[in-house]
Amino acid sequence: GTAAGTLIAVNFGVATLLDIGSMIARFAFAGMFMIFQFVVLFSFLSSTKTIEMYPGDVGAFSFEKDYFGQEYLVHAVRQWVESLTRDGKTKLENMGAEAIHGIMLEGPPGCLVGDHLVVFRGGIASRFDDIAQGLVPGIHISDVELHPSGVAHRLHIYDVDETYEIEFRDGRRIRGTPEHPLMSKNGWKPISDLREGESIQIVGVPQPTEPLPFSFQLQSPLRLRSPGLSWPETWNYGLGFVLGSFTAEGSLGQSRVIWALRDEETGFRDEIIDHLSKLGITKTEWKALAGREGRRHGAKLKVRSEELARFLSQYYTTSPWKSRFGWASGKKVPAPIFLADEQTVSGFLCGLFTGDGHVGWRPSDYIRNLSLKSASRQLCEEVQFLLMRFGIASEVMKSSSGKYESWIVRVSGRDNTSKFMENIGLADPIKSQDARNMIESYQRNMKSRPVPSWSEVRSVRRVEKKVRVYDIEVPETHAFVTSGGILSHNTGKTLLAQCLATDSKSAFFGCSGTDFQAMFIGVGPMKVMRMYSRARAAARQYGSAVVFIDEI
């Protein structure tokens, strides 16, 4: 009996110790979890991107020098703000009206469509669609330096039903929401208020100097029928030339790449083969095609390389049928060309103009120009932008000949054509000699039209179609450069509120409604309370404060 009792006591003591240990472990886990929650909570609280501005700050914004906008809106806001002051509330109460506690500004965004370029520091550029690939409508944080100055802090994405398209005399084009402002000779002006004959400012864009690292990997581990190619470490002239010549004359198959040339373009063919050999492609096939009587004979340069075909398919369609009949109108400059250095861009333009270009030289009719013809208007406009980085003025116009709609980029004048041949050139000996003879044929040393500082509006067109648009928030300058070097303003409500704070000598606190979204319940309201407590403290110090919450 004694032994059994001792055994029971020992088991009871062990069970008690295990219960106590388990209880301590649960308390320790609960304590660590609470500490983790507080750490996460404070990290979420500190993640709110608040724009703060106080009276007397250097660079504060004002209606007179910074706000583009409508005077009636400024006047209305000033009146409403006056009603928010202590004297204004007293007046309303004396009138028997209820005092107001805030103002809500509601209006559509001022943005540009996705195929437009935005220019970054150093002259590199990218389309909005490429920048925002995979992003949904809303506000996204960014930290990118822009040209000529300023840092893009946020990217705004919206879907709208109405836009305006502005065409200029030199072929530039911009399309955006009605409220998006451009710099006119009378100051910032919304797109919808522009009229024919008004001029919009054009900003020069520098040529990038830093080499662009090259990166390409096959997305599937399929066995290639040909040995791996020798890709360069950075983008270079030869790679740009291959892309440019293919943009002009190429088509793709699953494992083959084809350039459609004329049988007399042997110089152009040899240049393509030379740059392909540097990639490790040594086998090519040149096949002449029988042409109709009275027409030039064609030829095809064929290359069998799955790796090259997969590389080019990143930027071009893989269907030869679409390449011939549907893809032409959808051509555009490959995205890396906007990011590459001068030599790569020079190679791309040389290959493109050699393939699809034309030397128009008829001295008897006073016709002297270099031109590029394409069914893609976007390609012509983007080529105009690339030429502008070389300091070459050009114009885009609709072709008056041909059964199908096409567009022309034209370079004219002795200085512009000389710059083109010095910096870009033509790979075909016949075209190159014609261009040099054309330059020498100028009897007088007439000055060519330089890259313009202002471009005149030719037409304004309203477009009712659902489209995705983009805007960049630049707190320092409130401006950025887009396609064609056009100077654009980032609109509108945030700047209005900042100018209002300066006008009323108030502290300013601005943020986005999306900043208050959080994973944990209660974090959002705590963020709101925290910002308002800081605003109240600033109001006690400076007399008043403006709290601006965008995108609510």
C-alpha positions in Angstrom: 0.0 0.0 0.0 2.8 2.4 0.9 4.6 1.7 -2.4 1.4 2.3 -4.4 0.7 5.6 -2.6 4.3 6.7 -3.2 3.9 5.9 -7.0 0.6 7.9 -7.1 2.2 10.9 -5.4 5.2 10.8 -7.8 2.9 10.6 -10.9 0.7 13.5 -9.5 3.8 15.6 -8.9 5.1 15.0 -12.4 1.7 15.8 -14.0 1.5 19.0 -11.9 5.0 20.0 -13.1 4.0 19.3 -16.7 0.8 21.4 -16.4 2.8 24.3 -14.8 5.4 24.1 -17.6 2.7 24.0 -20.3 1.0 27.1 -18.7 4.3 29.0 -18.6 4.9 28.1 -22.3 1.5 29.3 -23.2 2.0 32.6 -21.4 5.4 33.0 -23.0 4.0 32.4 -26.5 1.1 34.8 -25.8 3.5 37.4 -24.6 5.8 37.0 -27.7 2.8 37.1 -30.0 1.6 40.4 -28.4 5.1 41.9 -28.7 5.1 40.8 -32.4 1.6 42.4 -32.9 2.8 45.7 -31.4 5.9 45.6 -33.7 3.8 45.0 -36.8 1.3 47.6 -35.6 3.9 50.3 -35.3 5.5 49.3 -38.6 2.1 49.7 -40.3 1.5 53.0 -38.5 4.9 54.4 -39.7 4.3 53.2 -43.3 1.8 56.0 -44.0 3.4 58.3 -46.7 2.4 61.7 -45.5 3.4 64.9 -47.3 4.0 67.7 -44.8 4.4 71.4 -45.4 4.6 74.2 -42.9 4.3 78.0 -43.1 7.6 79.5 -44.1 9.0 76.4 -45.7 11.4 77.0 -48.6 9.7 76.0 -51.9 6.1 76.3 -50.6 3.5 76.4 -53.4 1.3 79.3 -54.3 -1.6 79.9 -56.7 0.3 82.6 -58.5 3.4 80.7 -59.5 2.5 77.0 -59.3 -1.2 76.3 -60.0 -2.2 76.0 -63.6 -5.8 76.0 -63.1 -9.2 77.5 -63.3 -9.6 80.9 -61.5 -13.3 80.2 -60.6 -12.2 77.1 -58.7 -9.5 79.0 -56.8 -12.1 81.7 -55.9 -14.6 79.1 -54.8 -12.2 77.2 -52.6 -11.0 80.4 -50.9 -14.5 81.3 -50.0 -15.2 77.9 -48.6 -12.0 78.0 -46.6 -13.0 81.3 -45.1 -16.2 79.7 -43.9 -14.1 77.1 -42.0 -12.4 79.8 -39.9 -13.7 80.8 -36.5 -15.2 84.1 -37.8 -16.7 82.2 -40.8 -18.4 79.6 -38.5 -19.8 82.5 -36.4 -21.2 84.2 -39.5 -22.9 80.9 -40.6 -24.4 80.4 -37.1 -25.7 83.9 -37.0 -27.4 83.2 -40.3 -29.0 80.1 -38.8 -26.9 77.7 -41.0 -24.9 74.8 -39.7 -21.2 75.3 -39.5 -19.2 73.2 -42.0 -16.1 71.1 -40.9 -14.4 70.3 -44.2 -14.3 70.6 -48.0 -14.4 67.7 -50.4 -13.0 68.3 -53.9 -14.3 65.8 -56.4 -13.2 65.6 -60.0 -11.7 63.4 -62.7 -7.9 62.8 -62.9 -5.5 64.5 -65.3 -3.6 61.7 -66.9 -2.1 60.4 -70.2 -2.8 57.1 -72.1 -0.5 54.2 -71.7 1.4 54.3 -75.1 3.0 57.6 -74.1 6.6 57.9 -73.0 7.9 59.3 -69.7 11.5 60.6 -69.8 13.8 59.8 -66.8 17.1 61.3 -65.6 19.8 61.0 -68.3 17.3 60.8 -71.2 16.2 57.2 -70.9 12.5 56.7 -71.5 9.8 54.1 -71.1 6.1 53.8 -71.9 3.5 54.0 -69.1 2.2 50.6 -70.2 5.6 49.1 -69.7 6.2 50.8 -66.3 2.8 49.7 -65.0 2.8 46.2 -66.3 0.9 44.0 -63.9 -0.4 46.9 -61.8 -4.1 47.5 -61.1 -5.8 50.9 -61.0 -4.9 52.9 -57.9 -1.9 54.7 -56.4 1.5 53.0 -56.4 4.6 54.2 -54.6 7.7 55.0 -56.8 11.1 56.7 -56.4 12.5 57.5 -59.8 14.4 60.6 -60.9 12.9 62.3 -63.9 14.1 64.6 -66.7 14.9 67.5 -66.4 14.5 67.5 -62.6 12.4 66.1 -59.8 11.5 62.7 -58.4 8.4 60.7 -59.2 6.9 59.7 -55.8 3.7 58.1 -56.9 2.2 56.6 -60.0 -1.6 57.0 -60.4 -3.6 54.6 -62.6 -7.2 55.1 -63.6 -9.8 53.9 -66.1 -11.7 56.7 -67.8 -14.4 57.0 -70.5 -13.3 60.3 -72.1 -10.0 61.7 -73.4 -8.8 64.4 -75.7 -6.2 64.0 -78.5 -4.1 66.9 -79.5 -2.2 66.8 -82.9 0.6 69.3 -83.7 1.8 70.7 -87.0 5.0 68.7 -86.9 3.2 65.4 -86.3 3.6 65.2 -82.5 0.5 63.9 -80.7 -0.6 63.6 -77.1 -3.8 62.1 -75.7 -5.0 62.5 -72.1 -7.9 63.3 -69.9 -9.6 66.8 -70.3 -7.9 68.2 -67.1 -4.4 67.2 -68.0 -2.4 70.5 -68.4 0.3 71.4 -70.9 2.6 74.4 -70.9 1.4 77.0 -73.4 2.8 80.5 -73.9 0.0 81.7 -71.6 0.9 79.3 -68.8 -0.4 75.8 -67.9 -3.6 75.0 -69.8 -5.8 71.9 -69.7 -5.9 69.8 -72.9 -9.6 70.4 -73.4 -9.1 74.2 -73.4 -6.4 74.2 -76.1 -7.4 75.6 -79.5 -5.9 75.4 -83.0 -2.9 77.7 -83.4 -1.8 77.7 -79.8 1.8 76.7 -79.0 2.9 74.1 -76.5 6.4 73.9 -75.0 8.9 71.2 -76.2 11.8 70.2 -74.0 15.1 68.8 -75.3 16.0 65.3 -74.2 19.6 64.3 -73.8 21.2 61.1 -75.3 21.8 58.3 -72.7 25.4 57.5 -72.2 25.4 54.5 -69.9 25.5 51.1 -71.6 22.4 49.0 -70.9 23.2 45.5 -69.5 21.9 42.8 -71.8 19.8 40.0 -70.3 18.0 37.2 -72.2 17.1 33.7 -71.0 15.0 31.1 -72.7 11.7 30.7 -70.7 11.6 26.9 -71.3 14.4 24.3 -71.2 13.7 23.0 -74.7 16.5 21.5 -76.7 17.7 23.9 -79.4 18.4 22.8 -82.9 21.3 25.1 -83.2 24.2 25.9 -80.7 23.7 28.6 -78.2 24.4 32.2 -79.4 27.1 34.5 -78.2 25.1 37.3 -76.6 27.0 40.5 -75.6 27.2 41.7 -72.0 25.6 45.1 -72.9 23.4 46.3 -75.7 25.5 47.5 -78.6 25.4 48.8 -82.2 25.1 45.4 -83.8 22.2 44.3 -81.6 20.4 47.5 -82.3 21.0 47.1 -86.1 19.5 43.6 -86.0 16.4 44.9 -84.2 16.1 47.9 -86.5 16.5 45.9 -89.8 14.0 43.2 -88.5 11.5 45.9 -87.5 11.6 47.1 -91.1 11.8 43.9 -93.1 11.5 40.9 -90.8 9.1 38.1 -90.0 9.2 35.1 -87.6 8.6 31.4 -87.6 9.0 28.9 -84.8 12.7 28.3 -85.5 13.5 30.7 -88.3 14.0 34.4 -88.9 13.4 36.0 -92.3 14.3 39.3 -93.8 12.5 40.3 -97.0 14.8 42.4 -99.1 15.3 43.4 -102.8 17.8 41.4 -104.8 19.9 44.5 -105.4 20.2 45.2 -101.6 23.3 43.1 -101.2 25.1 45.7 -99.1 22.2 45.7 -96.6 22.2 41.9 -96.7 25.9 41.7 -96.0 25.6 44.2 -93.1 22.9 42.0 -91.5 24.9 38.8 -92.0 28.0 40.5 -90.4 26.1 41.4 -87.2 24.5 38.0 -87.0 27.9 36.4 -87.3 29.0 38.3 -84.2 26.2 36.6 -82.4 27.5 33.2 -83.5 25.2 32.7 -86.5 27.3 31.6 -89.4 24.7 29.8 -91.6 22.3 31.9 -93.6 20.3 31.3 -96.8 19.8 33.9 -99.5 17.1 33.2 -102.0 16.1 35.4 -104.9 12.4 35.5 -105.8 10.9 35.9 -109.3 9.1 39.2 -109.6 6.4 40.4 -111.9 7.4 42.1 -115.1 8.0 45.8 -114.5 8.6 45.3 -110.7 11.7 45.0 -108.7 12.8 41.4 -107.9 12.6 40.5 -104.2 14.8 38.2 -102.1 14.8 36.6 -98.7 17.5 36.2 -96.1 16.7 33.2 -93.9 18.3 32.2 -90.6 17.4 29.0 -88.7 17.9 29.7 -85.0 15.3 29.0 -82.4 17.2 31.1 -79.9 17.2 34.2 -82.1 13.6 33.6 -82.9 12.7 33.4 -79.3 14.7 36.6 -78.5 12.9 38.6 -81.3 9.5 37.2 -80.3 9.7 39.3 -77.1 9.1 42.4 -79.3 7.4 41.0 -82.4 4.7 38.6 -83.4 5.5 35.0 -84.2 3.0 34.7 -87.0 4.3 35.3 -90.6 0.7 35.9 -91.7 0.2 38.6 -89.1 3.7 40.0 -89.8 2.7 40.7 -93.4 -0.9 41.8 -93.1 -1.8 42.7 -89.5 1.4 43.3 -87.6 2.7 46.2 -89.7 0.2 48.7 -88.2 1.1 47.6 -84.7 4.9 48.1 -85.0 6.6 50.0 -82.3 10.1 50.7 -81.0 11.3 47.8 -78.8 11.4 48.9 -75.1 15.2 48.4 -74.6 16.0 50.9 -77.3 14.6 53.7 -75.2 16.9 52.7 -72.4 20.0 52.0 -74.4 23.0 54.3 -75.2 23.6 56.3 -78.3 25.4 53.6 -80.3 22.6 51.1 -79.8 20.0 53.6 -80.9 22.1 54.6 -83.8 22.3 51.0 -85.0 18.6 50.6 -84.6 17.8 53.7 -86.6 20.3 52.7 -89.3 18.8 49.3 -89.8 15.3 50.7 -89.7 15.9 53.5 -92.3 18.0 51.3 -94.5 15.1 48.8 -94.7 12.0 51.1 -94.8 13.7 54.4 -95.6 13.7 56.4 -98.8 16.0 59.1 -100.1 13.8 61.7 -101.9 16.1 63.6 -104.1 14.7 65.4 -107.2 16.6 68.7 -107.6 14.3 69.7 -110.5 11.3 69.7 -108.1 13.3 71.0 -105.1 12.6 67.8 -103.2 15.4 66.8 -100.8 14.6 64.7 -97.7 15.1 61.4 -96.0 11.9 59.6 -95.1 10.7 56.5 -93.3 7.3 55.1 -94.3 5.3 52.7 -92.1 1.7 51.6 -91.5 2.3 52.2 -87.7 1.8 55.8 -86.6 3.2 54.9 -83.2 6.4 53.7 -84.7 6.8 56.9 -86.6 6.1 59.1 -83.6 8.6 57.1 -81.4 11.3 57.4 -84.2 10.7 61.1 -84.2 11.5 61.1 -80.4 14.7 59.1 -81.0 15.8 61.5 -83.7 15.2 64.4 -81.4 17.7 63.0 -78.9 20.3 63.3 -81.7 19.3 66.9 -82.3 17.6 66.0 -85.6 14.3 67.8 -86.3 11.7 65.8 -88.2 8.0 65.7 -88.9 5.4 63.0 -89.0 2.7 63.2 -91.6 0.0 61.0 -93.2 1.0 59.5 -96.5 -1.2 60.6 -99.4 -0.3 57.6 -101.6 -1.0 53.9 -101.4 -4.2 51.9 -100.9 -3.7 51.5 -97.1 -3.3 54.1 -94.4 0.4 54.8 -93.7 2.6 57.4 -92.1 5.9 59.1 -92.9 8.7 60.4 -90.8 10.6 63.0 -92.8 14.0 64.6 -92.2 14.7 67.6 -94.4 17.2 70.5 -94.6 21.0 70.3 -95.0 21.9 70.4 -91.3 19.4 67.8 -90.3 20.3 65.4 -93.1 24.0 65.9 -92.4 23.5 65.1 -88.7 21.6 62.0 -89.7 24.4 60.7 -92.0 27.1 61.6 -89.5 25.4 60.0 -86.4 23.2 57.3 -88.0 23.9 56.7 -91.7 22.5 54.1 -94.1 23.9 50.6 -94.5 23.0 50.3 -98.2 25.7 51.8 -100.4 23.3 53.0 -103.0 21.0 54.8 -100.6 24.0 56.1 -98.7 25.5 57.6 -101.8 22.2 59.1 -102.9 21.9 60.8 -99.5 25.4 62.3 -99.7 24.8 63.5 -103.2 21.6 65.1 -102.0 23.4 67.0 -99.2 26.1 68.2 -101.6 23.4 69.4 -104.1 22.4 72.3 -101.8 23.4 75.4 -103.6 23.2 77.7 -100.6 24.2 77.1 -97.0 20.6 77.5 -95.8 19.9 76.9 -92.2 17.7 73.8 -91.5 14.8 73.9 -89.1 16.2 73.0 -85.6 14.4 70.9 -83.0 11.6 73.3 -82.0 11.1 74.7 -78.5 7.4 75.2 -79.2 4.9 73.2 -81.3 1.7 74.6 -82.8 -1.6 72.8 -82.2 -3.2 71.6 -85.4 -6.3 69.9 -84.1 -8.1 69.0 -80.9 -10.3 65.9 -80.9 -12.6 64.5 -78.2 -12.5 60.7 -77.9 -15.3 58.8 -76.0 -13.7 55.4 -75.3 -12.9 53.5 -72.1 -9.1 53.6 -71.7 -6.5 53.2 -69.0 -4.6 56.4 -68.1 -1.6 57.3 -66.0 -0.2 60.2 -64.1 3.1 60.8 -62.2 3.2 62.8 -58.9 6.3 65.0 -58.8 6.2 67.1 -55.6 9.3 69.2 -56.4 8.4 70.5 -59.9 4.9 69.1 -60.6 6.0 68.5 -64.2 7.5 65.8 -66.4 8.5 65.3 -70.1 6.5 62.9 -72.2 6.3 61.7 -75.8 7.8 64.1 -78.3 9.5 66.1 -75.6 6.1 67.7 -74.6 6.2 69.3 -71.2 3.3 68.0 -69.0 2.0 69.0 -65.6 1.0 66.5 -63.0 -2.5 67.7 -61.9 -4.2 69.0 -59.8 -6.1 68.5 -56.5 -3.0 67.9 -54.3 -1.4 71.0 -55.7 -4.6 72.9 -55.2 -4.6 71.9 -51.5 -0.9 72.8 -51.1 -1.4 76.2 -52.6 -4.4 76.7 -50.4 -2.4 75.9 -47.3 0.2 78.5 -48.3 -2.5 81.0 -49.1 -4.1 80.6 -45.7 -0.7 80.3 -43.9 -1.6 76.9 -42.6 0.3 73.7 -42.1 -0.3 71.0 -44.7 -0.7 67.3 -44.3 -1.5 65.2 -47.4 -1.8 61.5 -48.0 -3.8 59.0 -50.0 -6.8 57.1 -48.8 -5.1 53.9 -49.7 -2.4 54.6 -47.1 -5.0 53.8 -44.4 -5.6 50.3 -45.7 -4.0 47.7 -43.5 -3.9 43.9 -42.9 -4.9 44.1 -39.3 -8.2 45.4 -37.9 -7.8 48.7 -36.1 -4.6 49.8 -37.8 -6.4 52.0 -40.4 -8.3 54.0 -37.8 -5.2 54.4 -35.7 -3.4 55.8 -38.7 -6.2 58.3 -39.2 -6.2 59.3 -35.5 -2.4 59.6 -35.5 -2.4 62.0 -38.6 -5.2 64.1 -37.1 -3.4 64.4 -33.8 -0.3 65.7 -35.6 -2.5 68.1 -37.6 -4.1 69.4 -34.4 -0.7 70.0 -32.8 0.4 71.9 -35.9 -2.8 73.9 -35.9 -2.1 75.0 -32.3 1.4 76.1 -33.3 0.6 77.8 -36.6 -3.0 78.8 -36.1 -4.6 76.3 -38.6 -3.8 73.2 -40.6 -5.0 71.7 -43.9 -5.5 67.9 -44.0 -5.8 66.6 -47.6 -6.8 62.9 -48.2 -6.6 62.0 -51.9 -8.4 59.0 -53.5 -11.0 58.4 -50.9 
